[in-house]
Amino acid sequence: MASILISPEGHSAERCAELAPRRLATLDGATVGLLGNSKLNADAILGALGALLAERYGLETVVARTKPSFSLPAPAAIVDELVAKCQVVIAGVGD
């Protein structure tokens, strides 16, 4: 019986990607959304980040939401709310 040897090195091609356009020159007075993925520590990390940004930039407000499941996309209602209320949204993961 023949053996098959599989290399764990994998292959990847180098790709160039452009960053999304920056719509704000500063976060001063902005409303920032925080979207946690429901994993352990995600909300704590995002909460600390939101507090730090509020302190440094004088945010208007922080809107924090959590996805009901880390394995699924955020529900449309959460996405729509963040789009309507926020100039910037930070999605975070935890573990």
Biopython code that builds the backbone (N, CA, C, O; Angstrom):
import numpy as np
from Bio.PDB.StructureBuilder import StructureBuilder

atoms = [
    (1, "MET", "N", (0.844, -1.178, 0.000)),
    (1, "MET", "CA", (0.000, 0.000, 0.000)),
    (1, "MET", "C", (0.891, 1.244, 0.000)),
    (1, "MET", "O", (1.850, 1.324, 0.768)),
    (2, "ALA", "N", (0.580, 2.195, -0.846)),
    (2, "ALA", "CA", (1.370, 3.423, -0.978)),
    (2, "ALA", "C", (1.002, 4.413, 0.115)),
    (2, "ALA", "O", (-0.143, 4.464, 0.566)),
    (3, "SER", "N", (1.975, 5.188, 0.529)),
    (3, "SER", "CA", (1.746, 6.255, 1.513)),
    (3, "SER", "C", (1.661, 7.587, 0.802)),
    (3, "SER", "O", (2.300, 7.790, -0.230)),
    (4, "ILE", "N", (0.873, 8.494, 1.351)),
    (4, "ILE", "CA", (0.756, 9.846, 0.809)),
    (4, "ILE", "C", (1.366, 10.801, 1.817)),
    (4, "ILE", "O", (1.009, 10.785, 2.995)),
    (5, "LEU", "N", (2.274, 11.621, 1.359)),
    (5, "LEU", "CA", (2.916, 12.610, 2.215)),
    (5, "LEU", "C", (2.320, 13.980, 1.892)),
    (5, "LEU", "O", (2.357, 14.430, 0.747)),
    (6, "ILE", "N", (1.781, 14.622, 2.896)),
    (6, "ILE", "CA", (1.179, 15.940, 2.716)),
    (6, "ILE", "C", (2.024, 16.960, 3.458)),
    (6, "ILE", "O", (2.302, 16.803, 4.647)),
    (7, "SER", "N", (2.425, 17.995, 2.757)),
    (7, "SER", "CA", (3.252, 19.040, 3.348)),
    (7, "SER", "C", (2.372, 20.022, 4.127)),
    (7, "SER", "O", (1.364, 20.491, 3.598)),
    (8, "PRO", "N", (2.737, 20.343, 5.381)),
    (8, "PRO", "CA", (1.960, 21.320, 6.163)),
    (8, "PRO", "C", (2.305, 22.766, 5.832)),
    (8, "PRO", "O", (1.725, 23.696, 6.394)),
    (9, "GLU", "N", (3.258, 22.950, 4.912)),
    (9, "GLU", "CA", (3.703, 24.304, 4.596)),
    (9, "GLU", "C", (2.631, 25.136, 3.910)),
    (9, "GLU", "O", (2.576, 26.351, 4.095)),
    (10, "GLY", "N", (1.791, 24.503, 3.130)),
    (10, "GLY", "CA", (0.753, 25.243, 2.419)),
    (10, "GLY", "C", (1.340, 26.178, 1.382)),
    (10, "GLY", "O", (2.558, 26.280, 1.236)),
    (11, "HIS", "N", (0.484, 26.842, 0.682)),
    (11, "HIS", "CA", (0.911, 27.785, -0.347)),
    (11, "HIS", "C", (0.033, 29.020, -0.255)),
    (11, "HIS", "O", (-1.171, 28.936, -0.014)),
    (12, "SER", "N", (0.655, 30.148, -0.450)),
    (12, "SER", "CA", (-0.126, 31.375, -0.499)),
    (12, "SER", "C", (0.553, 32.332, -1.463)),
    (12, "SER", "O", (1.776, 32.340, -1.602)),
    (13, "ALA", "N", (-0.231, 33.102, -2.095)),
    (13, "ALA", "CA", (0.284, 34.097, -3.022)),
    (13, "ALA", "C", (0.195, 35.463, -2.358)),
    (13, "ALA", "O", (-0.765, 35.769, -1.651)),
    (14, "GLU", "N", (1.206, 36.267, -2.597)),
    (14, "GLU", "CA", (1.202, 37.620, -2.042)),
    (14, "GLU", "C", (0.174, 38.445, -2.809)),
    (14, "GLU", "O", (0.138, 38.443, -4.039)),
    (15, "ARG", "N", (-0.661, 39.151, -2.045)),
    (15, "ARG", "CA", (-1.686, 39.983, -2.656)),
    (15, "ARG", "C", (-1.591, 41.385, -2.091)),
    (15, "ARG", "O", (-1.256, 41.575, -0.922)),
    (16, "CYS", "N", (-1.881, 42.339, -2.906)),
    (16, "CYS", "CA", (-1.962, 43.723, -2.447)),
    (16, "CYS", "C", (-3.433, 44.075, -2.273)),
    (16, "CYS", "O", (-4.275, 43.703, -3.091)),
    (17, "ALA", "N", (-3.724, 44.779, -1.225)),
    (17, "ALA", "CA", (-5.090, 45.208, -0.976)),
    (17, "ALA", "C", (-5.066, 46.657, -0.535)),
    (17, "ALA", "O", (-4.149, 47.092, 0.160)),
    (18, "GLU", "N", (-6.071, 47.392, -0.941)),
    (18, "GLU", "CA", (-6.176, 48.785, -0.538)),
    (18, "GLU", "C", (-7.005, 48.891, 0.730)),
    (18, "GLU", "O", (-7.980, 48.162, 0.912)),
    (19, "LEU", "N", (-6.607, 49.804, 1.603)),
    (19, "LEU", "CA", (-7.382, 50.073, 2.799)),
    (19, "LEU", "C", (-8.659, 50.812, 2.427)),
    (19, "LEU", "O", (-8.715, 51.522, 1.423)),
    (20, "ALA", "N", (-9.672, 50.633, 3.246)),
    (20, "ALA", "CA", (-10.912, 51.374, 3.041)),
    (20, "ALA", "C", (-10.627, 52.861, 3.183)),
    (20, "ALA", "O", (-9.760, 53.246, 3.969)),
    (21, "PRO", "N", (-11.328, 53.698, 2.449)),
    (21, "PRO", "CA", (-11.085, 55.139, 2.563)),
    (21, "PRO", "C", (-11.398, 55.636, 3.973)),
    (21, "PRO", "O", (-12.357, 55.191, 4.603)),
    (22, "ARG", "N", (-10.589, 56.549, 4.449)),
    (22, "ARG", "CA", (-10.794, 57.141, 5.765)),
    (22, "ARG", "C", (-11.738, 58.329, 5.618)),
    (22, "ARG", "O", (-11.427, 59.299, 4.927)),
    (23, "ARG", "N", (-12.882, 58.246, 6.268)),
    (23, "ARG", "CA", (-13.879, 59.304, 6.149)),
    (23, "ARG", "C", (-13.713, 60.382, 7.208)),
    (23, "ARG", "O", (-14.207, 61.498, 7.048)),
    (24, "LEU", "N", (-13.027, 60.051, 8.275)),
    (24, "LEU", "CA", (-12.854, 61.007, 9.367)),
    (24, "LEU", "C", (-11.370, 61.330, 9.536)),
    (24, "LEU", "O", (-10.515, 60.448, 9.458)),
    (25, "ALA", "N", (-11.086, 62.596, 9.767)),
    (25, "ALA", "CA", (-9.711, 62.991, 10.051)),
    (25, "ALA", "C", (-9.386, 62.767, 11.522)),
    (25, "ALA", "O", (-8.222, 62.617, 11.892)),
    (26, "THR", "N", (-10.416, 62.746, 12.356)),
    (26, "THR", "CA", (-10.240, 62.558, 13.790)),
    (26, "THR", "C", (-11.491, 61.888, 14.368)),
    (26, "THR", "O", (-12.551, 61.892, 13.743)),
    (27, "LEU", "N", (-11.359, 61.330, 15.533)),
    (27, "LEU", "CA", (-12.516, 60.747, 16.221)),
    (27, "LEU", "C", (-13.202, 61.745, 17.146)),
    (27, "LEU", "O", (-14.208, 61.411, 17.772)),
    (28, "ASP", "N", (-12.678, 62.954, 17.241)),
    (28, "ASP", "CA", (-13.279, 63.967, 18.115)),
    (28, "ASP", "C", (-14.756, 64.144, 17.786)),
    (28, "ASP", "O", (-15.113, 64.469, 16.653)),
    (29, "GLY", "N", (-15.609, 63.929, 18.778)),
    (29, "GLY", "CA", (-17.040, 64.119, 18.621)),
    (29, "GLY", "C", (-17.762, 63.012, 17.874)),
    (29, "GLY", "O", (-18.962, 63.127, 17.625)),
    (30, "ALA", "N", (-17.071, 61.952, 17.513)),
    (30, "ALA", "CA", (-17.696, 60.866, 16.753)),
    (30, "ALA", "C", (-18.461, 59.913, 17.668)),
    (30, "ALA", "O", (-18.214, 59.847, 18.872)),
    (31, "THR", "N", (-19.385, 59.187, 17.071)),
    (31, "THR", "CA", (-20.041, 58.075, 17.747)),
    (31, "THR", "C", (-19.371, 56.799, 17.252)),
    (31, "THR", "O", (-19.329, 56.538, 16.049)),
    (32, "VAL", "N", (-18.850, 56.009, 18.182)),
    (32, "VAL", "CA", (-18.115, 54.793, 17.850)),
    (32, "VAL", "C", (-18.942, 53.580, 18.263)),
    (32, "VAL", "O", (-19.440, 53.511, 19.386)),
    (33, "GLY", "N", (-19.082, 52.646, 17.364)),
    (33, "GLY", "CA", (-19.759, 51.396, 17.655)),
    (33, "GLY", "C", (-18.751, 50.312, 17.995)),
    (33, "GLY", "O", (-17.672, 50.248, 17.407)),
    (34, "LEU", "N", (-19.106, 49.473, 18.935)),
    (34, "LEU", "CA", (-18.269, 48.341, 19.329)),
    (34, "LEU", "C", (-19.108, 47.078, 19.147)),
    (34, "LEU", "O", (-20.185, 46.954, 19.729)),
    (35, "LEU", "N", (-18.617, 46.151, 18.347)),
    (35, "LEU", "CA", (-19.354, 44.921, 18.077)),
    (35, "LEU", "C", (-18.538, 43.733, 18.545)),
    (35, "LEU", "O", (-17.538, 43.364, 17.931)),
    (36, "GLY", "N", (-18.985, 43.138, 19.653)),
    (36, "GLY", "CA", (-18.321, 41.950, 20.190)),
    (36, "GLY", "C", (-18.852, 40.695, 19.535)),
    (36, "GLY", "O", (-19.973, 40.673, 19.027)),
    (37, "ASN", "N", (-18.037, 39.641, 19.549)),
    (37, "ASN", "CA", (-18.451, 38.405, 18.889)),
    (37, "ASN", "C", (-19.013, 37.361, 19.848)),
    (37, "ASN", "O", (-19.261, 36.228, 19.435)),
    (38, "SER", "N", (-19.214, 37.701, 21.085)),
    (38, "SER", "CA", (-19.783, 36.860, 22.147)),
    (38, "SER", "C", (-18.804, 35.839, 22.723)),
    (38, "SER", "O", (-19.208, 34.976, 23.502)),
    (39, "LYS", "N", (-17.533, 35.923, 22.356)),
    (39, "LYS", "CA", (-16.540, 35.051, 22.979)),
    (39, "LYS", "C", (-16.066, 35.674, 24.281)),
    (39, "LYS", "O", (-16.210, 36.875, 24.508)),
    (40, "LEU", "N", (-15.498, 34.831, 25.126)),
    (40, "LEU", "CA", (-14.996, 35.260, 26.416)),
    (40, "LEU", "C", (-14.019, 36.423, 26.249)),
    (40, "LEU", "O", (-13.118, 36.360, 25.413)),
    (41, "ASN", "N", (-14.188, 37.451, 27.016)),
    (41, "ASN", "CA", (-13.326, 38.636, 27.069)),
    (41, "ASN", "C", (-13.525, 39.646, 25.948)),
    (41, "ASN", "O", (-12.973, 40.743, 26.027)),
    (42, "ALA", "N", (-14.286, 39.326, 24.913)),
    (42, "ALA", "CA", (-14.468, 40.286, 23.823)),
    (42, "ALA", "C", (-15.104, 41.576, 24.330)),
    (42, "ALA", "O", (-14.629, 42.665, 24.008)),
    (43, "ASP", "N", (-16.168, 41.470, 25.115)),
    (43, "ASP", "CA", (-16.839, 42.675, 25.610)),
    (43, "ASP", "C", (-15.942, 43.469, 26.559)),
    (43, "ASP", "O", (-15.973, 44.699, 26.558)),
    (44, "ALA", "N", (-15.150, 42.772, 27.363)),
    (44, "ALA", "CA", (-14.240, 43.465, 28.286)),
    (44, "ALA", "C", (-13.171, 44.242, 27.512)),
    (44, "ALA", "O", (-12.874, 45.391, 27.840)),
    (45, "ILE", "N", (-12.604, 43.622, 26.501)),
    (45, "ILE", "CA", (-11.574, 44.281, 25.697)),
    (45, "ILE", "C", (-12.162, 45.466, 24.945)),
    (45, "ILE", "O", (-11.588, 46.555, 24.942)),
    (46, "LEU", "N", (-13.300, 45.255, 24.314)),
    (46, "LEU", "CA", (-13.932, 46.346, 23.574)),
    (46, "LEU", "C", (-14.386, 47.467, 24.504)),
    (46, "LEU", "O", (-14.283, 48.642, 24.154)),
    (47, "GLY", "N", (-14.887, 47.113, 25.681)),
    (47, "GLY", "CA", (-15.287, 48.137, 26.651)),
    (47, "GLY", "C", (-14.112, 48.999, 27.079)),
    (47, "GLY", "O", (-14.231, 50.219, 27.181)),
    (48, "ALA", "N", (-12.974, 48.357, 27.329)),
    (48, "ALA", "CA", (-11.768, 49.109, 27.704)),
    (48, "ALA", "C", (-11.305, 49.993, 26.548)),
    (48, "ALA", "O", (-10.888, 51.132, 26.758)),
    (49, "LEU", "N", (-11.381, 49.469, 25.341)),
    (49, "LEU", "CA", (-10.999, 50.259, 24.169)),
    (49, "LEU", "C", (-11.933, 51.451, 23.991)),
    (49, "LEU", "O", (-11.483, 52.559, 23.700)),
    (50, "GLY", "N", (-13.234, 51.224, 24.167)),
    (50, "GLY", "CA", (-14.197, 52.319, 24.063)),
    (50, "GLY", "C", (-13.943, 53.405, 25.091)),
    (50, "GLY", "O", (-14.017, 54.593, 24.776)),
    (51, "ALA", "N", (-13.642, 52.999, 26.329)),
    (51, "ALA", "CA", (-13.342, 53.980, 27.384)),
    (51, "ALA", "C", (-12.086, 54.770, 27.055)),
    (51, "ALA", "O", (-12.042, 55.981, 27.267)),
    (52, "LEU", "N", (-11.067, 54.097, 26.539)),
    (52, "LEU", "CA", (-9.825, 54.774, 26.175)),
    (52, "LEU", "C", (-10.049, 55.768, 25.035)),
    (52, "LEU", "O", (-9.552, 56.893, 25.080)),
    (53, "LEU", "N", (-10.792, 55.350, 24.025)),
    (53, "LEU", "CA", (-11.077, 56.254, 22.910)),
    (53, "LEU", "C", (-11.912, 57.450, 23.356)),
    (53, "LEU", "O", (-11.677, 58.572, 22.907)),
    (54, "ALA", "N", (-12.882, 57.221, 24.234)),
    (54, "ALA", "CA", (-13.710, 58.317, 24.746)),
    (54, "ALA", "C", (-12.861, 59.331, 25.505)),
    (54, "ALA", "O", (-13.065, 60.539, 25.391)),
    (55, "GLU", "N", (-11.908, 58.823, 26.278)),
    (55, "GLU", "CA", (-11.021, 59.702, 27.052)),
    (55, "GLU", "C", (-10.097, 60.511, 26.138)),
    (55, "GLU", "O", (-9.898, 61.707, 26.346)),
    (56, "ARG", "N", (-9.546, 59.855, 25.144)),
    (56, "ARG", "CA", (-8.575, 60.515, 24.262)),
    (56, "ARG", "C", (-9.212, 61.442, 23.232)),
    (56, "ARG", "O", (-8.617, 62.454, 22.859)),
    (57, "TYR", "N", (-10.412, 61.109, 22.771)),
    (57, "TYR", "CA", (-10.989, 61.837, 21.643)),
    (57, "TYR", "C", (-12.286, 62.553, 21.943)),
    (57, "TYR", "O", (-12.841, 63.189, 21.047)),
    (58, "GLY", "N", (-12.790, 62.481, 23.151)),
    (58, "GLY", "CA", (-14.041, 63.174, 23.449)),
    (58, "GLY", "C", (-15.171, 62.708, 22.541)),
    (58, "GLY", "O", (-15.843, 63.515, 21.898)),
    (59, "LEU", "N", (-15.365, 61.409, 22.499)),
    (59, "LEU", "CA", (-16.422, 60.857, 21.650)),
    (59, "LEU", "C", (-17.779, 61.386, 22.057)),
    (59, "LEU", "O", (-18.009, 61.709, 23.222)),
    (60, "GLU", "N", (-18.673, 61.472, 21.096)),
    (60, "GLU", "CA", (-20.063, 61.819, 21.383)),
    (60, "GLU", "C", (-20.673, 60.725, 22.256)),
    (60, "GLU", "O", (-21.262, 61.001, 23.301)),
    (61, "THR", "N", (-20.521, 59.490, 21.812)),
    (61, "THR", "CA", (-21.006, 58.341, 22.576)),
    (61, "THR", "C", (-20.395, 57.062, 22.014)),
    (61, "THR", "O", (-19.810, 57.055, 20.931)),
    (62, "VAL", "N", (-20.546, 55.989, 22.772)),
    (62, "VAL", "CA", (-20.126, 54.655, 22.348)),
    (62, "VAL", "C", (-21.366, 53.764, 22.337)),
    (62, "VAL", "O", (-22.104, 53.712, 23.321)),
    (63, "VAL", "N", (-21.593, 53.070, 21.236)),
    (63, "VAL", "CA", (-22.717, 52.143, 21.104)),
    (63, "VAL", "C", (-22.132, 50.729, 21.097)),
    (63, "VAL", "O", (-21.463, 50.336, 20.142)),
    (64, "ALA", "N", (-22.382, 49.975, 22.155)),
    (64, "ALA", "CA", (-21.826, 48.622, 22.272)),
    (64, "ALA", "C", (-22.910, 47.583, 22.026)),
    (64, "ALA", "O", (-23.985, 47.635, 22.624)),
    (65, "ARG", "N", (-22.616, 46.647, 21.147)),
    (65, "ARG", "CA", (-23.519, 45.550, 20.855)),
    (65, "ARG", "C", (-22.713, 44.259, 20.793)),
    (65, "ARG", "O", (-21.503, 44.281, 20.567)),
    (66, "THR", "N", (-23.398, 43.131, 20.996)),
    (66, "THR", "CA", (-22.753, 41.823, 20.956)),
    (66, "THR", "C", (-23.539, 40.907, 20.031)),
    (66, "THR", "O", (-24.764, 40.819, 20.108)),
    (67, "LYS", "N", (-22.806, 40.226, 19.154)),
    (67, "LYS", "CA", (-23.445, 39.228, 18.297)),
    (67, "LYS", "C", (-23.947, 38.078, 19.161)),
    (67, "LYS", "O", (-23.297, 37.735, 20.148)),
    (68, "PRO", "N", (-25.077, 37.478, 18.824)),
    (68, "PRO", "CA", (-25.573, 36.361, 19.629)),
    (68, "PRO", "C", (-24.729, 35.101, 19.494)),
    (68, "PRO", "O", (-24.766, 34.243, 20.375)),
    (69, "SER", "N", (-23.967, 34.970, 18.407)),
    (69, "SER", "CA", (-23.135, 33.786, 18.205)),
    (69, "SER", "C", (-21.874, 34.179, 17.446)),
    (69, "SER", "O", (-21.941, 34.889, 16.443)),
    (70, "PHE", "N", (-20.724, 33.714, 17.931)),
    (70, "PHE", "CA", (-19.472, 34.046, 17.250)),
    (70, "PHE", "C", (-19.361, 33.385, 15.883)),
    (70, "PHE", "O", (-18.596, 33.847, 15.035)),
    (71, "SER", "N", (-20.108, 32.319, 15.658)),
    (71, "SER", "CA", (-19.978, 31.568, 14.408)),
    (71, "SER", "C", (-20.899, 32.062, 13.299)),
    (71, "SER", "O", (-20.861, 31.546, 12.182)),
    (72, "LEU", "N", (-21.717, 33.049, 13.600)),
    (72, "LEU", "CA", (-22.657, 33.564, 12.601)),
    (72, "LEU", "C", (-22.446, 35.057, 12.398)),
    (72, "LEU", "O", (-21.948, 35.740, 13.293)),
    (73, "PRO", "N", (-22.818, 35.568, 11.236)),
    (73, "PRO", "CA", (-22.732, 37.014, 11.028)),
    (73, "PRO", "C", (-23.652, 37.753, 12.004)),
    (73, "PRO", "O", (-24.603, 37.180, 12.536)),
    (74, "ALA", "N", (-23.359, 39.005, 12.223)),
    (74, "ALA", "CA", (-24.227, 39.829, 13.069)),
    (74, "ALA", "C", (-25.602, 39.938, 12.409)),
    (74, "ALA", "O", (-25.699, 40.072, 11.189)),
    (75, "PRO", "N", (-26.659, 39.880, 13.213)),
    (75, "PRO", "CA", (-28.007, 40.041, 12.661)),
    (75, "PRO", "C", (-28.158, 41.397, 11.963)),
    (75, "PRO", "O", (-27.537, 42.383, 12.359)),
    (76, "ALA", "N", (-28.971, 41.428, 10.944)),
    (76, "ALA", "CA", (-29.177, 42.652, 10.165)),
    (76, "ALA", "C", (-29.618, 43.823, 11.043)),
    (76, "ALA", "O", (-29.226, 44.962, 10.787)),
    (77, "ALA", "N", (-30.418, 43.564, 12.062)),
    (77, "ALA", "CA", (-30.891, 44.652, 12.935)),
    (77, "ALA", "C", (-29.723, 45.326, 13.662)),
    (77, "ALA", "O", (-29.707, 46.549, 13.806)),
    (78, "ILE", "N", (-28.758, 44.545, 14.113)),
    (78, "ILE", "CA", (-27.588, 45.122, 14.794)),
    (78, "ILE", "C", (-26.748, 45.916, 13.797)),
    (78, "ILE", "O", (-26.327, 47.036, 14.090)),
    (79, "VAL", "N", (-26.505, 45.342, 12.629)),
    (79, "VAL", "CA", (-25.711, 46.033, 11.606)),
    (79, "VAL", "C", (-26.396, 47.330, 11.211)),
    (79, "VAL", "O", (-25.744, 48.372, 11.126)),
    (80, "ASP", "N", (-27.692, 47.284, 10.969)),
    (80, "ASP", "CA", (-28.434, 48.486, 10.568)),
    (80, "ASP", "C", (-28.366, 49.563, 11.643)),
    (80, "ASP", "O", (-28.214, 50.745, 11.331)),
    (81, "GLU", "N", (-28.479, 49.161, 12.908)),
    (81, "GLU", "CA", (-28.397, 50.137, 13.996)),
    (81, "GLU", "C", (-27.026, 50.791, 14.045)),
    (81, "GLU", "O", (-26.923, 52.009, 14.189)),
    (82, "LEU", "N", (-25.971, 49.990, 13.927)),
    (82, "LEU", "CA", (-24.614, 50.535, 13.970)),
    (82, "LEU", "C", (-24.355, 51.462, 12.781)),
    (82, "LEU", "O", (-23.715, 52.503, 12.937)),
    (83, "VAL", "N", (-24.841, 51.096, 11.606)),
    (83, "VAL", "CA", (-24.682, 51.945, 10.422)),
    (83, "VAL", "C", (-25.397, 53.277, 10.620)),
    (83, "VAL", "O", (-24.868, 54.329, 10.259)),
    (84, "ALA", "N", (-26.594, 53.235, 11.190)),
    (84, "ALA", "CA", (-27.390, 54.447, 11.364)),
    (84, "ALA", "C", (-26.824, 55.379, 12.433)),
    (84, "ALA", "O", (-26.919, 56.599, 12.301)),
    (85, "LYS", "N", (-26.237, 54.819, 13.486)),
    (85, "LYS", "CA", (-25.825, 55.629, 14.636)),
    (85, "LYS", "C", (-24.351, 55.995, 14.671)),
    (85, "LYS", "O", (-23.985, 56.966, 15.332)),
    (86, "CYS", "N", (-23.499, 55.256, 13.987)),
    (86, "CYS", "CA", (-22.054, 55.369, 14.208)),
    (86, "CYS", "C", (-21.304, 55.836, 12.973)),
    (86, "CYS", "O", (-21.663, 55.516, 11.840)),
    (87, "GLN", "N", (-20.254, 56.602, 13.226)),
    (87, "GLN", "CA", (-19.345, 56.985, 12.146)),
    (87, "GLN", "C", (-18.225, 55.948, 11.995)),
    (87, "GLN", "O", (-17.636, 55.812, 10.922)),
    (88, "VAL", "N", (-17.942, 55.228, 13.068)),
    (88, "VAL", "CA", (-16.879, 54.224, 13.090)),
    (88, "VAL", "C", (-17.389, 53.025, 13.880)),
    (88, "VAL", "O", (-18.042, 53.189, 14.911)),
    (89, "VAL", "N", (-17.093, 51.814, 13.396)),
    (89, "VAL", "CA", (-17.445, 50.601, 14.118)),
    (89, "VAL", "C", (-16.201, 49.734, 14.225)),
    (89, "VAL", "O", (-15.490, 49.520, 13.243)),
    (90, "ILE", "N", (-15.948, 49.240, 15.431)),
    (90, "ILE", "CA", (-14.819, 48.338, 15.683)),
    (90, "ILE", "C", (-15.400, 46.988, 16.054)),
    (90, "ILE", "O", (-16.160, 46.871, 17.015)),
    (91, "ALA", "N", (-15.037, 45.969, 15.287)),
    (91, "ALA", "CA", (-15.477, 44.604, 15.597)),
    (91, "ALA", "C", (-14.321, 43.905, 16.302)),
    (91, "ALA", "O", (-13.170, 44.011, 15.880)),
    (92, "GLY", "N", (-14.637, 43.190, 17.379)),
    (92, "GLY", "CA", (-13.591, 42.550, 18.141)),
    (92, "GLY", "C", (-13.914, 41.116, 18.474)),
    (92, "GLY", "O", (-15.073, 40.712, 18.554)),
    (93, "VAL", "N", (-12.847, 40.357, 18.667)),
    (93, "VAL", "CA", (-12.972, 38.957, 19.060)),
    (93, "VAL", "C", (-12.292, 38.769, 20.401)),
    (93, "VAL", "O", (-11.427, 39.558, 20.782)),
    (94, "GLY", "N", (-12.669, 37.754, 21.096)),
    (94, "GLY", "CA", (-12.051, 37.455, 22.380)),
    (94, "GLY", "C", (-11.861, 35.969, 22.550)),
    (94, "GLY", "O", (-12.401, 35.168, 21.786)),
    (95, "ASP", "N", (-11.118, 35.616, 23.523)),
    (95, "ASP", "CA", (-10.894, 34.218, 23.901)),
    (95, "ASP", "C", (-10.068, 34.172, 25.155)),
    (95, "ASP", "O", (-9.760, 33.089, 25.652)),
]
sb = StructureBuilder()
sb.init_structure("model")
sb.init_model(0)
sb.init_chain("A")
sb.init_seg("    ")
for serial, (resi, resn, name, xyz) in enumerate(atoms, 1):
    if name == "N":
        sb.init_residue(resn, " ", resi, " ")
    sb.init_atom(name, np.array(xyz, "f"), 0.0, 1.0, " ", f" {name:<3s}", serial, name[0])
structure = sb.get_structure()
